[in-house]
Amino acid sequence: MSTNAMFGRYWEADSPIHRLDPRTKIVGTALLVVTVFCAGNFTALAAVAVFTVGMFALARIPFLQALRSIAPLTFIIVLTALFNLFYVQGGTVYLDWGWLRISQEGVRQALFVAVRLTLLLLSGSLLTLTTTSLDITEALEQLLSPLARIGVPAHEFSLVMGIALRFLPQFVDEFQTIRAAQLARGAKLATSPVKGGLSGLTSLLVPLFASAFRHADTLSAAMDARCYHGAMGRTRLNPLRFARADTVALAALVALLVACIVLSIAPRMPI
């Protein structure tokens, strides 16, 4: 497997996290996301960060590899942190240069938001790194199956999500290949859009979209050749089953959620 792991790519290993039921990992990821949003101070975020790092260690995934998995999305963290840095005001003013003003509260909020978003991305990355796209698809379908009674297309929604997760790493690899090919042909891709880089961006996006449509046609032809007709009559070689480890994992996540809520409201509680 390539060492350039990214969001959506599976990291093959034999660990307690990999062996958990995929339904447990999806529900656990949702609980972890709620926990991150409930963390109201740096103490609570630190508890979530320690738990998240521990999960990556338990999954036998190098933390540097985990950071690489969210690298394509770091621009979201940077932009959000900068907005909070410049627009949130309060406390000691560190820099006052006309319209540019940085205060103590802005720095604190920027750091807080950056850590929170990083933990959110790592939570989603832990799911995709430890669960195959087929398992995610099957787990989503079973979790959404009660909604199918009221007309929600649970199987189709799960299939779309599984296909997206499956092809996301491949499209990133193809984007890098197309970029290397265009650079070898003398394309000037390093310029900014203001200075004429739009044509360079077009030279990347057009082949990428053409490749995406080609993959879609191939996939639809393969599904049609295999007489795929949706969820009717489908069986599974290894049915999903809950185990004791799944109960322990969910209990630990609930305990973390309660601990973060207590840590977040503790400074406000009267002594």
C-alpha positions, -999 to 999 in steps of 0.1 A, spaced: 0 0 0 12 35 -7 26 54 21 9 85 9 -23 77 28 -52 101 25 -88 105 36 -108 76 23 -79 51 20 -78 19 40 -48 11 62 -44 -27 64 -36 -40 98 -47 -65 124 -57 -44 155 -86 -43 179 -100 -12 161 -99 -30 127 -118 -60 142 -146 -39 156 -180 -41 139 -182 -14 112 -216 -3 126 -198 3 160 -172 24 143 -197 45 124 -218 51 156 -186 57 175 -173 82 150 -206 101 153 -203 100 191 -167 113 188 -178 142 166 -205 151 191 -179 150 219 -156 173 200 -184 198 196 -194 195 232 -158 203 243 -160 239 255 -124 245 266 -89 234 260 -90 209 289 -119 190 273 -102 192 239 -70 178 254 -90 148 268 -104 142 233 -70 146 217 -54 120 241 -83 96 234 -79 101 196 -41 96 197 -47 65 218 -71 51 192 -46 56 164 -20 38 185 -44 10 193 -52 7 156 -14 5 149 -15 35 125 15 58 128 3 92 138 23 109 111 4 87 86 -28 99 103 -18 135 98 -10 128 61 -45 114 57 -60 148 65 -33 169 47 -55 177 16 -81 192 40 -58 214 61 -67 245 41 -101 243 58 -83 245 92 -60 273 82 -88 295 67 -111 290 96 -83 298 121 -74 329 102 -110 342 102 -112 338 139 -78 353 144 -87 386 127 -124 389 134 -126 378 171 -116 406 193 -111 409 231 -84 411 258 -49 423 252 -42 437 217 -10 422 202 -11 439 169 -30 470 158 -22 480 122 -52 498 107 -78 472 97 -55 444 108 -59 438 145 -50 407 165 -61 403 201 -57 378 229 -92 364 224 -86 361 187 -55 340 192 -72 318 218 -103 313 195 -81 306 164 -61 279 183 -93 264 198 -110 262 164 -79 248 147 -76 220 173 -113 212 171 -113 209 133 -81 188 134 -98 164 158 -129 163 137 -109 154 106 -89 128 125 -121 112 138 -134 107 102 -100 96 90 -98 69 117 -130 54 104 -119 52 68 -83 41 77 -96 11 97 -127 1 77 -130 -10 41 -154 7 18 -175 -25 15 -179 -27 52 -188 9 55 -214 4 28 -229 -26 45 -229 -10 79 -246 22 66 -272 1 49 -281 -18 80 -281 14 102 -304 31 77 -326 1 71 -354 13 95 -357 44 74 -364 23 43 -398 16 57 -408 52 51 -393 54 16 -357 64 23 -335 46 -3 -311 32 23 -293 8 0 -288 34 -28 -275 60 -3 -251 35 12 -239 24 -22 -232 60 -33 -212 66 -1 -192 35 -6 -184 42 -42 -173 78 -33 -150 65 -5 -136 39 -29 -128 62 -57 -117 93 -37 -81 81 -32 -79 69 -68 -89 104 -81 -63 120 -59 -37 97 -74 -49 104 -109 -48 141 -102 -11 138 -91 -4 117 -122 -21 143 -145 -2 171 -129 31 154 -133 23 147 -170 13 183 -176 45 196 -160 65 172 -181 49 188 -212 59 222 -200 27 234 -185 30 264 -161 9 252 -131 27 271 -104 13 305 -113 -17 319 -95 -52 322 -111 -48 360 -112 -16 357 -133 -31 333 -158 -31 302 -138 -67 295 -148 -56 278 -180 -32 256 -160 -61 247 -137 -82 238 -167 -55 215 -180 -58 196 -148 -95 195 -142 -106 186 -178 -86 153 -179 -96 146 -143 -133 149 -151 -129 129 -183 -113 102 -162 -141 103 -137 -168 99 -164 -148 70 -179 -146 53 -145 -184 58 -140 -191 42 -174 -169 13 -166 -184 8 -132 -220 9 -146 -211 -15 -174 -196 -39 -148 -226 -37 -125 -249 -43 -155 -228 -73 -167 -231 -88 -132 -269 -84 -133 -269 -60 -103 -304 -51 -93 -300 -35 -59 -304 -50 -24 -330 -76 -34 -317 -111 -27 -281 -100 -18 -262 -121 7 -230 -116 26 -202 -141 31 -193 -127 65 -224 -112 82 -219 -83 106 -220 -93 143 -217 -73 175 -192 -86 200 -182 -77 236 -155 -54 223 -181 -33 205 -200 -28 237 -168 -18 255 -158 7 227 -192 24 227 -192 26 265 -158 42 264 -170 68 239 -201 76 260 -178 80 291 -156 103 271 -187 124 261 -198 127 297 -163 136 308 -160 163 282 -194 178 292 -183 179 328 -149 194 320 -166 220 298 -191 232 325 -168 227 355 -153 262 354 -187 277 354 -200 257 384 -201 275 417 -175 264 442 
